[in-house]
Structures are given as structure tokens and as C-alpha cells.
Amino acid sequence: QRYIEIQKLRFGERISYELNVGEDCMEAQIPSMSLQPVIENAIVHGVGDYKKDGRVILKVWRIDERIYVDVEDNGRGISPEQMKDIKATLCQEQLEEKNKYIGLRSTIVLLKSCFGEAFQFEIESKTGE
């Protein structure tokens, strides 16, 4: 939430943010700043170039014992070719020195180390959406 507040100062009215966090999720513990790279990607690669009407939405909800987190933006989307590259990179066991998705990959490794097999990550996008 603090990271989003900083981005509000940076982007002003160009980008709006919506936080939908279930009451039953407010006490859930996740590693500090673990969502920051995902939100940053939504801003920088999704709506950062927008002059107005950019939108980033963070949703957090619980079903039984699982916490679900969804970060959405109304940016330009990811091409099928780039999505293939991202998914292939995220599946690599070892990080390469010049990995262009290192923030996202590091976040996944961190959350997997904390939550084990219970952690799942999905990325979806449509060009132009």
C-alpha cells in the first residue's frame, strides 16, 4: 500500500489505483515488499506511458485457507511472443546474470520459498487490453 502511495505522488492523476482487500485478508502475512515488483510491472510496462486514464487494481481475497492476489492494469498488454519469453524465463531454475525479468522471477522464488507448493503464479495478458 505504501508503494502505491509513492506511485500516486509520482504519476498524479495520470494513473488511478484501486485496492480491494478482503477484511479476512488484512492480517495475512506475506514477505515485505513482495508485491512491489508485480505492481511496478503493471505501472511501468502497463500504464506508465499513459497521459491519463491509467488504472491499476490490486485484489486480495480468501477462499478457505488460501489467499489469492490479483494485480490488473488497463495497459497495452503483452504480445504473444513476449508472453512466451516471460513464461520460459520464469520456469528457469537458475537466474541468468542479465535476466530481464529478474524482479518478477525473484518475487516468485521468494514466495515459493515461504509458501512451498501452496504458492502458485499465473500471468495472463491480451495485446491491447
HELIX and SHEET records of a PDB file:
HELIX    1   1 ARG A    2  PHE A   11  1                                  10    
HELIX    2   2 GLY A   12  ARG A   14  5                                   3    
HELIX    3   3 GLU A   23  CYS A   25  5                                   3    
HELIX    4   4 GLN A   36  ASN A   41  1                                   6    
HELIX    5   5 ALA A   42  VAL A   47  3                                   6    
HELIX    6   6 PRO A   80  LEU A   90  1                                  11    
HELIX    7   7 ILE A  102  PHE A  115  1                                  14    
HELIX    8   8 GLY A  116  ALA A  118  5                                   3    
SHEET    1   A 3 ILE A  15  VAL A  21  0                                        
SHEET    2   A 3 GLY A  54  ILE A  63  1                                        
SHEET    3   A 3 ARG A  66  ASP A  73 -1                                        
END                                                                             
